[in-house]
Amino acid sequence: MVLSRTEPPASDKPGKKRSIPVPGAGKIVDQNLPGFTRQVGAMLGAGMPIVACLRAMEEQTDQKAFKVVINQVRESLEGGMSLSESLRQFPSVFDTLYCNMVGGGETSGELSETMARLATFLETSAKLRRKVKSALMYPTVVLSMCIIISIGLITFVVPVFGDMFKDFDAALPAPTQFLLDLSGFMRKYALYLIAVIGGAVYALRRWKKTEQGAYAWDGMMLRLPVFGKLNRFNAAARFARMLSQMTRSGVPILTALKIVSGSTGNRVAGRIVENAATAVEKGDPLSAGLMNQQVYPIGLVRMLQAGEKTGSIDDMMDSIADYYEDEVETIVSGLTALMEPLIMAFLGIIIGGVVIAMFLPIFKMGEIVGG
């Protein structure tokens, strides 16, 4: 597997940074980057030169694309570039937050400590992301299976019972008749239904890719019952953790806020941070910029105010992040425990309802035949 190594065209401006695509970048970020960062930080702390660290990581990495990335970062370093500049060539692997933290560590002379903080941040973020995804994945998969099974029963099984009942010269029970009518409708207009559903999904995806649609969708995600609170607390935890790590690494507060605004995972939450950055630029405290909004909890704002008064924003942000990460885990655990019986009950009602409706005429065979 080879990444593009071609020189930029002559028309490019001198000094223009290249952005090199990396196959499977998302998988690298989730599975390889936290461990890479942790080990580089440990080796730097033990006194190894950065080039030797990267050579060691290149030798022990099994992921082919990531091995090539490390090789090119090492070669850029040997060519005279700084580590943060070398990493910026691969924005799909090393995002702006990562590169700015590394740059801050280089400037302050605390690169090993910065890499350790980055590793902790990446590991915590990955763990939190997995928990949230698992909470949303379970009901989605089960409900999807329920819908597929129900459609299969109504489309293929119900008509068999319909053929069995059509010779009876009597009115069928209302639930049975409803299912037979629904089955007939679905079989007759199946292609149209598929086209309508496919078109709606396509339109929704296109709408979500627009700036207005993405902003509206993220706003809706924050207002959902239960899940809205989960999304708000998740955004609060990410905001606090990222801001803490960046300011500890020597990144200026305004630069940190601008980077954090694009990394909260929610555009509405990001817009609020952008507005707060504007307020800070005018001389107002950060807590004032986050006051009176509907996303970040008031507890976060009050704790931030206390950190600003005592001059310990970094420590306070860490405490805030720890608190809201624990809250997210508590909500996820509660949701998982609550949804299991609810989904099983829903599944039983839907599938059981179809089965009972089909067997209801058989249970009342005497009435139907005698009628």
C-alpha positions in Angstrom: 0.0 0.0 0.0 1.6 3.3 -1.1 0.5 6.8 -0.3 1.0 9.5 -2.9 4.6 10.9 -2.8 4.5 13.0 -5.9 5.8 16.6 -5.8 3.2 19.4 -6.0 2.6 20.9 -9.4 4.8 23.8 -10.4 1.8 26.0 -10.3 1.5 25.5 -6.6 2.7 28.4 -4.4 6.0 27.8 -2.7 5.7 26.5 0.8 2.1 25.3 0.3 1.4 22.4 2.6 0.4 19.1 1.1 -2.6 17.2 2.4 -1.8 13.5 1.7 -4.8 11.1 1.8 -4.6 8.0 3.9 -6.6 4.8 3.2 -8.5 3.7 6.2 -7.8 6.8 8.2 -10.9 6.4 10.4 -9.8 3.0 11.5 -6.3 4.2 12.2 -7.6 7.0 14.4 -9.8 4.7 16.4 -7.5 1.7 16.7 -3.9 2.8 16.2 -3.5 6.4 17.1 -4.1 6.3 20.9 -1.5 3.5 21.3 1.0 5.2 19.0 0.7 8.5 21.0 1.1 6.7 24.3 4.2 4.9 23.3 5.8 7.9 21.6 5.2 9.9 24.8 6.7 7.1 26.9 9.8 6.8 24.7 10.3 10.6 24.7 10.0 10.6 28.5 12.8 7.9 28.6 15.1 10.2 26.7 14.9 8.8 23.1 15.1 11.3 20.2 11.9 11.8 18.3 13.3 10.3 15.1 14.3 7.1 16.9 10.9 6.9 18.5 9.2 7.1 15.1 11.6 4.5 13.6 10.7 2.1 16.5 7.0 2.7 16.0 7.3 2.2 12.3 9.0 -1.2 12.8 6.4 -2.4 15.3 3.3 -1.2 13.5 1.3 -3.9 11.6 -1.1 -1.5 9.9 0.4 -0.9 6.5 -1.1 2.5 5.8 -0.1 3.8 9.2 3.4 2.4 8.7 3.7 4.5 5.6 2.4 7.6 7.4 4.9 7.2 10.2 7.7 6.7 7.6 6.8 9.9 5.8 6.5 11.9 9.1 10.0 10.6 10.1 11.5 11.5 6.7 9.9 15.0 7.0 11.5 15.4 10.4 14.9 14.4 9.0 14.4 16.9 6.3 14.2 19.8 8.8 10.5 20.1 9.4 9.1 20.2 13.0 7.0 17.4 14.3 3.7 19.4 14.2 4.4 20.5 10.6 5.2 16.9 9.6 1.9 15.7 11.1 -0.1 18.3 9.3 0.5 16.6 6.0 -2.0 13.9 7.2 -5.1 15.8 8.5 -7.3 12.7 8.2 -5.1 11.0 10.8 -3.7 13.9 12.9 -6.4 16.5 13.2 -6.0 20.2 14.0 -6.4 19.7 17.7 -3.7 17.0 17.7 -1.2 19.0 15.6 -1.8 22.2 17.7 -1.2 20.3 21.0 2.0 18.8 19.6 3.1 22.3 18.4 2.4 23.7 21.9 4.4 20.9 23.4 7.3 21.6 21.1 7.3 25.3 21.9 7.1 24.7 25.7 9.7 21.9 25.7 7.2 19.4 27.2 6.6 17.2 24.2 6.6 14.0 26.2 4.1 15.3 28.7 2.0 16.6 25.9 2.0 13.3 24.1 0.9 11.5 27.3 -2.0 14.0 27.8 -2.9 13.5 24.1 -2.9 9.7 24.6 -5.1 10.0 27.6 -7.5 12.3 25.8 -7.7 10.0 22.7 -8.3 6.9 24.9 -11.0 8.6 27.0 -12.7 10.0 23.8 -12.6 6.6 22.1 -14.0 4.8 25.2 -16.8 7.4 25.5 -17.6 7.2 21.8 -17.9 3.4 22.0 -20.2 3.6 24.9 -22.5 6.2 23.2 -22.5 4.2 19.9 -23.3 0.9 21.7 -26.2 2.6 23.5 -27.6 3.8 20.2 -26.7 0.7 18.2 -28.6 -1.9 20.3 -32.1 -0.4 19.9 -31.4 0.4 16.3 -30.4 -3.2 15.4 -33.3 -4.8 17.3 -35.9 -2.4 15.9 -34.6 -2.9 12.4 -34.8 -6.7 12.8 -38.4 -6.3 14.2 -39.4 -4.2 11.2 -37.8 -6.7 8.7 -39.5 -9.7 10.4 -42.8 -7.9 10.5 -42.6 -7.0 6.8 -41.6 -10.5 5.9 -44.6 -11.9 7.8 -47.1 -9.5 6.3 -45.7 -9.9 2.8 -45.2 -13.6 2.6 -47.0 -15.4 5.5 -50.2 -13.4 5.8 -51.3 -14.1 2.1 -51.1 -17.9 2.8 -53.6 -17.4 5.6 -55.6 -15.1 3.4 -56.0 -17.9 0.7 -57.0 -20.2 3.5 -59.7 -17.9 4.8 -61.1 -16.6 1.5 -63.4 -19.6 1.0 -65.2 -18.8 4.3 -68.4 -17.0 3.6 -68.2 -14.9 6.8 -66.6 -11.7 7.9 -63.1 -12.1 9.4 -62.2 -10.5 12.7 -61.1 -6.9 12.3 -57.4 -7.4 13.2 -57.2 -10.3 10.6 -58.9 -8.3 7.9 -56.7 -5.3 8.6 -53.5 -7.4 8.1 -54.9 -9.0 4.9 -55.7 -5.5 3.5 -52.2 -4.2 4.6 -50.6 -7.3 3.0 -52.4 -6.7 -0.2 -51.5 -3.1 -0.3 -47.8 -3.8 0.4 -47.6 -6.5 -2.3 -49.4 -4.3 -4.9 -47.3 -1.2 -4.2 -44.1 -2.7 -3.0 -41.9 -1.1 -5.7 -43.5 2.3 -5.1 -43.0 2.0 -1.3 -39.3 1.1 -1.8 -38.8 4.0 -4.2 -40.5 6.4 -1.7 -38.5 5.2 1.2 -35.3 5.2 -0.7 -36.0 8.7 -2.0 -36.8 10.0 1.5 -33.5 8.5 2.9 -31.5 10.0 0.0 -33.1 13.4 0.4 -32.5 13.3 4.2 -28.8 12.5 3.7 -28.4 15.3 1.1 -30.2 17.7 3.4 -27.9 16.7 6.3 -24.9 17.5 4.2 -26.0 21.1 3.7 -24.9 23.7 6.4 -28.5 24.5 7.3 -29.7 20.9 7.4 -26.7 19.7 9.4 -27.2 22.5 11.9 -31.0 21.8 12.2 -30.3 18.0 12.6 -27.7 18.6 15.3 -30.1 20.9 17.1 -32.8 18.2 17.0 -30.3 15.7 18.4 -29.9 17.9 21.4 -33.6 18.2 22.0 -34.5 14.5 21.9 -36.0 13.0 25.1 -33.2 11.2 27.1 -30.9 11.1 24.1 -30.8 14.9 24.0 -29.4 15.0 27.6 -26.9 12.3 26.6 -25.7 14.4 23.6 -25.5 17.6 25.6 -23.4 16.0 28.4 -21.2 14.3 25.7 -20.6 17.7 24.1 -19.9 19.3 27.5 -17.3 16.5 28.3 -15.6 16.9 25.0 -15.5 20.7 25.2 -14.0 20.6 28.8 -11.5 17.8 28.0 -10.2 19.4 24.8 -9.9 22.9 26.2 -8.0 21.5 29.2 -5.6 19.5 27.2 -4.9 22.3 24.7 -4.4 25.1 27.3 -2.1 22.7 29.3 -0.1 22.2 26.1 0.5 25.9 25.7 -2.0 26.6 22.9 -3.4 30.2 23.2 -7.0 30.3 24.5 -8.5 31.9 21.4 -6.8 29.4 19.1 -7.9 26.6 21.4 -11.5 27.8 21.4 -11.6 28.0 17.6 -10.2 24.5 17.3 -12.6 23.1 20.0 -15.6 24.7 18.2 -15.0 22.4 15.3 -14.4 19.3 17.3 -17.4 19.1 19.7 -19.2 16.7 17.4 -22.2 18.9 17.3 -22.6 22.1 15.2 -24.9 23.8 17.6 -22.5 23.3 20.4 -19.7 24.4 18.2 -21.5 27.6 17.3 -21.9 28.5 20.9 -18.1 28.0 21.5 -17.5 30.3 18.4 -19.6 33.0 20.0 -17.8 32.5 23.3 -14.5 32.9 21.5 -15.7 36.2 20.1 -16.7 37.4 23.6 -13.3 36.4 24.9 -11.6 38.3 22.1 -13.5 41.4 23.2 -12.2 41.0 26.8 -15.1 39.1 28.4 -14.5 36.0 30.5 -15.2 32.6 28.8 -17.9 31.8 31.3 -19.8 34.9 30.3 -19.8 33.7 26.6 -21.2 30.4 27.6 -24.0 31.8 29.9 -27.7 31.7 28.9 -27.6 29.0 26.2 -29.4 25.7 25.9 -26.5 23.2 25.3 -23.8 23.5 27.9 -25.1 22.8 31.4 -25.2 25.6 33.9 -23.1 23.5 36.2 -20.2 23.7 33.7 -20.5 27.5 33.5 -20.5 27.9 37.3 -17.5 25.6 37.7 -15.7 27.5 34.9 -16.4 30.8 36.7 -14.8 29.4 39.8 -11.7 28.3 37.8 -11.4 31.8 36.2 -11.5 33.4 39.6 -8.8 31.1 41.1 -6.7 31.0 38.0 -7.0 27.2 37.7 -9.0 26.8 34.5 -7.0 23.7 33.4 -7.7 21.8 36.6 -11.3 22.9 36.7 -11.8 21.8 33.1 -10.4 18.4 33.9 -12.8 18.1 36.8 -15.7 19.2 34.6 -14.7 16.6 32.0 -14.4 13.8 34.5 -17.9 14.7 35.9 -19.7 14.8 32.6 -17.9 11.7 31.3 -19.2 9.8 34.4 -22.6 11.2 33.8 -22.6 10.0 30.1 -21.6 6.6 31.3 -24.3 6.5 33.9 -26.9 7.6 31.3 -25.7 5.0 28.8 -25.8 2.2 31.4 -29.3 3.3 32.5 -30.5 3.4 28.9 -29.1 -0.1 28.1 -30.7 -1.5 31.2 -34.1 0.2 30.4 -34.2 -0.5 26.7 -33.7 -4.2 26.9 -37.1 -5.1 28.4 -38.9 -2.3 26.5 -37.6 -3.5 23.1 -38.4 -7.1 24.0 -41.9 -6.0 24.9 -42.2 -4.0 21.7 -40.9 -6.9 19.7 -43.3 -9.3 21.4 -46.3 -7.0 20.8 -45.5 -6.5 17.1 -44.6 -10.1 16.2 -47.1 -11.6 18.6 -49.8 -9.3 17.3 -49.3 -10.5 13.8 -49.4 -14.1 14.8 -52.5 -13.8 17.0 -54.3 -11.8 14.3 -53.6 -14.7 11.8 -54.7 -17.4 14.2 -57.7 -15.6 15.5 -60.1 -16.9 12.8 -58.9 -20.4 13.5 -59.7 -19.9 17.2 -63.2 -18.7 16.1 -63.6 -21.3 13.4 -67.0 -22.4 14.6 -68.4 -18.8 14.5 -67.0 -18.1 11.0 -68.2 -21.4 9.5 -71.5 -21.2 11.2 -71.9 -17.5 10.3 
